[in-house]
């Protein structure tokens, strides 16, 4: 099969950001399929250029995977309006490019951003090919609850578009069980869970990464790692407030690796608070993240305390578990269910810096228990959330759609 994926935020393992789709594509080409990805030349995480060219065709190091860069307005982090311009520019240019990709058997759209999915649907409609829609966040619901999307007309139009897409997809794939009811209520006909997870082979928990500790002056420290986006939803002010509460515990140090719209403001806040126990580092490619996880003693996954986020399975939850480090989870709902079912760390009430500080101290003071939590989390990912297992589910869905198309042309 030739699978066409429209994904503005597609990331390879040599780039910073989530690599779910690269790993899925690698699995599919390994099974004999061909995958063409239309992606942005602008990093969704940093807003900087991944490449200086658009409409550029890149042959991946994986035989069978091709990446085409579609023109995208670059200033997506400047404001909400600029972000919408970025979304629409990519949707339009990816549609024009997608029409010319030869011999496509299936079109795979993904959201967010929601606006790239109509481009995928229209390509599938015009070319009479199956349309697979993947939902990674409940947009626009999340945007409304966070307060990013407030205009009633835009909300109504976005919700109408959301329902339109759900009803026209042959399959709607979700990455969290918390999304299933939402998409069914809005018209999805066939829904499958392909859970978020992690590639366990990318993490090496036995390696304590002493070189990294020496390089950054972290010898003898209890290191708490946050790795990921520094955005409005990530509530990293709570991490800084927890660090402030622990400033006199000189053995405890916080590391924040990544980038995003709020990073400069967070760095300024940390400077004004004169925090001696916080280090900000730039984003690194996924294939290099194991150095930081190996150096760390615990990892943090955190989101704002809003009701909608109880439905989500962030990738960083599973990366922290795969790394074999105890997880400090400030996200309630289905992610908490995973943490507690497998005893992989400590739940922290979202939005509560005192609770986070207390949980950090508990892990620091109970190293044997913390180590067992890390072991438990890694085993849970290996048994239930390994990327290869999830890729097999996606492969089955895609091949099943192709068989339906052959049987019912």
C-alpha positions as CSV (number, residue, x, y, z in Angstrom):
1,X,0.0,0.0,0.0
2,X,0.9,3.6,-0.5
3,X,-0.2,5.7,2.5
4,X,-0.3,9.4,2.4
5,X,0.0,11.1,5.8
6,X,-0.8,14.9,6.2
7,X,0.8,16.0,9.4
8,X,2.1,19.6,10.0
9,X,4.0,18.6,13.2
10,X,5.6,15.5,11.9
11,X,9.0,14.9,13.7
12,X,11.8,12.5,12.9
13,X,14.0,11.0,15.7
14,X,16.7,13.5,14.8
15,X,14.4,16.4,15.6
16,X,13.0,17.6,19.0
17,X,9.3,16.7,19.6
18,X,7.0,13.8,19.6
19,X,8.0,11.0,17.2
20,X,4.9,8.8,17.3
21,X,4.3,9.1,13.6
22,X,7.9,8.6,12.5
23,X,7.9,5.4,14.6
24,X,4.6,4.3,13.1
25,X,5.8,5.1,9.6
26,X,9.1,3.2,10.2
27,X,7.0,0.1,11.3
28,X,4.8,0.4,8.2
29,X,7.6,0.6,5.7
30,X,9.3,-2.3,7.5
31,X,6.2,-4.3,6.7
32,X,6.5,-3.5,3.0
33,X,4.3,-0.5,2.7
34,X,5.2,2.9,1.2
35,X,4.6,6.1,3.3
36,X,4.6,9.6,2.0
37,X,4.4,12.4,4.6
38,X,3.5,16.0,3.8
39,X,4.9,18.0,6.7
40,X,5.8,21.6,7.6
41,X,9.3,23.0,7.1
42,X,8.7,24.8,10.4
43,X,9.1,23.1,13.7
44,X,5.8,23.0,15.6
45,X,7.7,23.0,18.9
46,X,10.2,25.8,18.3
47,X,8.7,27.8,15.4
48,X,12.1,27.7,13.7
49,X,12.9,26.2,10.3
50,X,13.5,22.4,10.0
51,X,14.6,23.1,6.5
52,X,15.1,26.2,4.4
53,X,13.0,24.9,1.6
54,X,9.4,24.1,1.1
55,X,8.0,21.9,-1.6
56,X,11.1,19.9,-1.0
57,X,11.0,16.1,-1.3
58,X,13.2,14.3,1.2
59,X,14.1,10.6,0.9
60,X,14.3,9.3,4.5
61,X,17.0,7.1,5.7
62,X,14.2,4.5,5.8
63,X,13.6,3.0,2.3
64,X,9.9,3.6,1.5
65,X,9.4,6.8,3.6
66,X,9.3,10.1,1.8
67,X,8.8,13.5,3.4
68,X,7.5,16.5,1.4
69,X,7.6,19.9,3.0
70,X,4.6,22.1,2.3
71,X,4.7,25.9,2.6
72,X,3.8,27.1,6.1
73,X,3.6,30.5,7.6
74,X,6.4,30.5,10.1
75,X,5.4,32.9,12.9
76,X,3.0,30.4,14.6
77,X,4.2,31.2,18.2
78,X,3.6,35.0,17.9
79,X,-0.1,35.0,18.7
80,X,-3.3,33.1,18.2
81,X,-4.0,34.8,14.9
82,X,-0.5,34.0,13.6
83,X,-1.0,30.4,14.7
84,X,-4.3,30.2,12.7
85,X,-2.5,31.6,9.7
86,X,0.1,28.9,10.0
87,X,-2.5,26.2,10.2
88,X,-4.4,27.5,7.2
89,X,-1.3,28.0,5.1
90,X,-0.2,24.4,5.7
91,X,-3.7,23.0,5.1
92,X,-3.9,24.8,1.7
93,X,-0.4,24.0,0.5
94,X,-0.5,20.4,1.7
95,X,-3.8,19.9,-0.2
96,X,-2.3,21.1,-3.4
97,X,0.8,18.9,-3.0
98,X,-1.3,15.9,-1.9
99,X,-3.3,15.9,-5.1
100,X,-0.2,15.3,-7.1
101,X,1.3,12.5,-5.0
102,X,1.0,9.4,-7.3
103,X,-0.8,6.1,-6.7
104,X,-2.1,6.7,-3.2
105,X,-4.2,3.9,-1.6
106,X,-5.2,5.6,1.7
107,X,-5.1,9.2,3.1
108,X,-4.3,9.5,6.8
109,X,-5.2,12.8,8.5
110,X,-4.4,13.8,12.0
111,X,-5.6,16.4,14.5
112,X,-4.5,18.8,16.0
113,X,-4.2,21.1,14.2
114,X,-7.8,20.4,13.2
115,X,-7.5,22.4,10.0
116,X,-5.1,20.0,8.3
117,X,-7.6,17.2,8.5
118,X,-10.0,18.7,6.0
119,X,-7.1,18.8,3.5
120,X,-6.7,15.1,4.0
121,X,-10.4,14.4,3.7
122,X,-10.7,16.4,0.5
123,X,-7.7,14.6,-1.1
124,X,-9.3,11.3,-0.2
125,X,-12.7,12.4,-1.6
126,X,-11.3,13.7,-4.9
127,X,-9.1,10.7,-5.4
128,X,-11.8,8.2,-4.1
129,X,-9.6,6.7,-1.5
130,X,-10.3,5.7,2.2
131,X,-9.9,8.5,4.8
132,X,-8.4,7.6,8.2
133,X,-8.7,10.3,10.8
134,X,-6.5,10.2,13.9
135,X,-7.4,12.3,17.0
136,X,-4.5,13.1,19.2
137,X,-6.2,15.9,21.2
138,X,-9.8,16.9,21.6
139,X,-9.6,20.1,19.6
140,X,-11.5,22.5,19.8
141,X,-12.6,21.3,23.3
142,X,-9.2,21.7,24.8
143,X,-8.7,25.2,23.2
144,X,-12.0,26.3,24.6
145,X,-11.4,25.1,28.2
146,X,-7.9,26.5,28.3
147,X,-9.3,29.9,27.1
148,X,-7.4,30.1,23.8
149,X,-10.6,29.9,21.7
150,X,-13.3,32.2,23.0
151,X,-15.2,33.6,20.0
152,X,-18.6,31.9,19.9
153,X,-18.8,31.9,16.1
154,X,-15.3,30.3,15.8
155,X,-16.2,27.8,18.4
156,X,-19.4,26.8,16.6
157,X,-17.6,26.6,13.2
158,X,-14.8,24.5,14.7
159,X,-17.3,22.1,16.3
160,X,-19.2,21.8,13.0
161,X,-15.9,21.0,11.2
162,X,-15.1,18.4,13.9
163,X,-18.4,16.6,13.5
164,X,-18.1,16.8,9.7
165,X,-14.7,15.0,9.8
166,X,-15.8,12.4,12.3
167,X,-18.8,11.4,10.2
168,X,-16.8,11.1,7.0
169,X,-13.8,9.1,8.2
170,X,-13.9,5.3,7.5
171,X,-12.1,5.0,10.9
172,X,-11.4,7.4,13.7
173,X,-8.3,6.4,15.6
174,X,-7.8,7.9,19.1
175,X,-4.6,7.8,21.2
176,X,-6.4,7.8,24.6
177,X,-9.4,5.8,25.9
178,X,-10.7,9.1,27.3
179,X,-11.5,10.3,23.8
180,X,-13.7,7.4,22.6
181,X,-17.0,8.7,24.1
182,X,-16.4,12.2,22.8
183,X,-15.8,11.2,19.1
184,X,-18.7,8.7,19.1
185,X,-21.1,11.3,20.5
186,X,-20.1,13.5,17.6
187,X,-20.7,11.1,14.8
188,X,-17.7,8.8,14.5
189,X,-18.8,5.5,13.0
190,X,-15.9,3.2,13.7
191,X,-13.5,4.1,16.5
192,X,-10.3,2.3,17.4
193,X,-7.8,3.0,20.2
194,X,-4.1,3.1,19.2
195,X,-2.7,4.3,22.5
196,X,0.1,6.7,23.0
197,X,3.2,4.9,24.3
198,X,6.9,4.9,23.9
199,X,9.7,3.1,22.1
200,X,11.3,1.3,25.0
201,X,14.4,0.6,23.0
202,X,15.3,4.3,23.0
203,X,15.8,4.4,26.8
204,X,18.6,2.8,28.9
205,X,17.7,2.9,32.6
206,X,20.8,1.1,33.7
207,X,23.0,3.9,32.4
208,X,23.3,6.6,35.0
209,X,24.8,9.1,32.5
210,X,27.5,10.3,34.9
211,X,29.1,12.3,32.0
212,X,25.9,14.4,31.7
213,X,25.9,15.0,35.5
214,X,29.5,16.1,35.4
215,X,29.0,18.3,32.3
216,X,26.3,20.3,33.9
217,X,27.6,20.2,37.5
218,X,24.8,17.9,38.8
219,X,27.0,15.4,40.6
220,X,25.4,14.2,43.8
221,X,22.0,15.9,43.0
222,X,18.6,14.4,43.0
223,X,17.4,15.4,39.5
224,X,13.8,16.0,38.6
225,X,13.3,16.1,34.8
226,X,10.6,17.8,32.7
227,X,11.0,17.1,29.0
228,X,8.6,18.5,26.5
229,X,6.7,21.6,25.3
230,X,6.8,24.8,27.3
231,X,3.3,26.0,26.4
232,X,0.3,27.4,28.1
233,X,-1.2,24.0,28.8
234,X,1.9,22.6,30.5
235,X,1.5,24.7,33.7
236,X,5.3,24.8,34.3
237,X,4.9,27.8,36.6
238,X,3.8,25.1,39.2
239,X,7.2,23.4,38.7
240,X,9.0,26.7,39.3
241,X,6.9,27.3,42.4
242,X,7.7,23.8,43.7
243,X,11.4,24.5,43.1
244,X,11.0,27.7,45.1
245,X,9.6,25.7,48.0
246,X,12.6,23.4,47.8
247,X,15.3,26.0,47.3
248,X,16.8,25.1,50.7
249,X,17.0,21.4,49.8
250,X,20.3,21.8,48.0
251,X,20.5,18.2,46.9
252,X,17.3,18.6,44.8
253,X,17.5,20.1,41.3
254,X,15.0,20.6,38.5
255,X,15.8,20.3,34.8
256,X,13.4,21.6,32.1
257,X,14.3,20.5,28.6
258,X,12.4,21.7,25.6
259,X,10.9,24.8,24.0
260,X,7.6,26.5,23.4
261,X,5.7,29.7,23.4
262,X,6.0,30.2,27.2
263,X,9.7,29.3,27.6
264,X,11.0,32.9,27.6
265,X,8.4,34.0,30.2
266,X,9.2,31.0,32.4
267,X,13.0,31.7,32.2
268,X,12.3,35.3,33.2
269,X,10.1,34.2,36.0
270,X,12.8,31.8,37.3
271,X,15.3,34.7,37.1
272,X,13.0,37.0,39.1
273,X,12.5,34.3,41.7
274,X,16.3,33.8,41.8
275,X,15.9,30.0,41.7
276,X,19.3,28.3,42.2
277,X,17.9,24.8,41.7
278,X,16.4,25.1,38.2
279,X,18.2,24.6,34.8
280,X,16.6,25.3,31.5
281,X,18.0,23.5,28.5
282,X,17.1,23.7,24.8
283,X,15.2,20.9,23.0
284,X,17.1,17.9,21.8
285,X,16.3,15.2,19.2
286,X,14.3,12.3,20.6
287,X,17.3,9.9,20.0
288,X,19.4,12.0,22.4
289,X,16.7,12.3,25.2
290,X,17.9,9.1,26.9
291,X,21.0,11.0,28.2
292,X,18.8,13.2,30.3
293,X,16.4,10.5,31.4
294,X,19.3,8.4,32.4
295,X,20.8,11.2,34.4
296,X,17.5,12.0,36.1
297,X,16.1,10.4,39.3
298,X,12.5,11.2,38.5
299,X,10.4,12.7,35.7
300,X,7.4,15.1,35.7
301,X,4.3,15.0,33.5
302,X,2.1,18.0,34.1
303,X,-0.9,19.8,32.6
304,X,-3.2,22.6,33.8
305,X,-6.0,21.4,36.2
306,X,-8.9,21.5,33.7
307,X,-11.5,18.8,33.3
308,X,-10.8,18.1,29.6
309,X,-7.2,17.0,30.4
310,X,-8.5,14.1,32.4
311,X,-9.1,12.4,29.1
312,X,-5.6,12.6,27.7
313,X,-2.6,10.2,27.5
314,X,0.5,12.5,26.9
315,X,3.5,10.8,25.4
316,X,5.7,12.2,28.1
317,X,3.9,10.0,30.6
318,X,5.1,6.9,28.8
319,X,8.5,8.2,28.0
320,X,9.1,8.8,31.7
321,X,7.9,5.3,32.5
322,X,9.9,3.7,29.7
323,X,13.1,5.4,31.0
324,X,12.7,3.4,34.3
325,X,12.3,6.5,36.5
326,X,9.5,7.1,38.9
327,X,6.9,9.5,37.5
328,X,5.5,12.6,39.2
329,X,2.1,12.9,37.5
330,X,0.2,16.2,37.9
331,X,-2.5,15.0,35.5
332,X,-5.8,13.5,36.7
333,X,-8.0,11.0,34.9
334,X,-7.0,8.2,32.6
335,X,-3.2,8.9,32.9
336,X,-3.6,8.7,36.7
337,X,-5.4,5.3,36.2
338,X,-2.3,4.0,34.4
339,X,0.1,5.4,37.0
340,X,-1.8,3.8,39.9
341,X,-2.6,0.5,38.2
342,X,1.1,-0.2,37.7
343,X,2.5,1.7,40.7
344,X,4.8,3.7,38.5
345,X,5.1,6.8,40.5
346,X,3.2,9.4,42.6
347,X,0.0,11.3,41.6
348,X,0.2,15.0,42.4
349,X,-2.9,17.2,42.5
350,X,-2.7,19.4,39.3
351,X,-2.1,23.0,40.0
352,X,-0.6,22.4,43.5
353,X,3.1,23.3,43.9
354,X,3.1,22.2,47.5
355,X,1.9,18.8,46.6
356,X,4.6,18.5,43.9
357,X,7.3,19.6,46.3
358,X,6.2,17.1,48.9
359,X,6.1,14.3,46.3
360,X,9.7,15.2,45.2
361,X,10.8,15.0,48.8
362,X,9.1,11.6,49.2
363,X,11.0,10.1,46.3
364,X,14.3,11.6,47.4
365,X,13.8,10.2,50.9
366,X,12.7,6.8,49.8
367,X,15.2,5.7,47.1
368,X,14.4,2.0,47.2
369,X,10.7,2.6,46.7
370,X,11.4,5.2,44.0
371,X,13.6,2.7,42.2
372,X,10.8,0.0,42.3
373,X,8.3,2.5,40.9
374,X,10.7,3.1,38.0
375,X,11.0,-0.7,37.4
376,X,7.2,-1.0,37.5
377,X,6.7,1.7,35.0
378,X,9.2,0.3,32.5
379,X,7.6,-3.1,32.7
380,X,4.2,-1.6,32.1
381,X,5.3,0.1,28.9
382,X,7.1,-3.0,27.7
383,X,3.9,-5.1,28.3
384,X,1.2,-2.7,27.3
385,X,2.4,0.6,25.8
386,X,5.4,-0.2,23.7
387,X,5.3,1.6,20.4
388,X,5.8,-1.5,18.3
389,X,2.7,-3.1,19.8
390,X,0.7,0.0,19.0
391,X,2.1,0.2,15.5
392,X,0.8,-3.4,14.9
393,X,-2.7,-2.2,15.8
394,X,-2.4,0.7,13.4
395,X,-1.1,-1.6,10.7
396,X,-4.1,-3.9,11.1
397,X,-6.5,-1.0,10.8
398,X,-4.8,0.4,7.7
399,X,-4.6,-3.0,6.0
400,X,-8.2,-3.7,6.9
401,X,-9.3,-0.5,5.2
402,X,-7.4,-1.5,2.1
403,X,-9.1,-4.9,2.0
404,X,-12.5,-3.2,2.4
405,X,-11.6,-1.0,-0.5
406,X,-10.6,-3.9,-2.7
407,X,-13.8,-5.8,-1.8
408,X,-16.1,-2.8,-2.3
409,X,-14.5,-0.5,-4.9
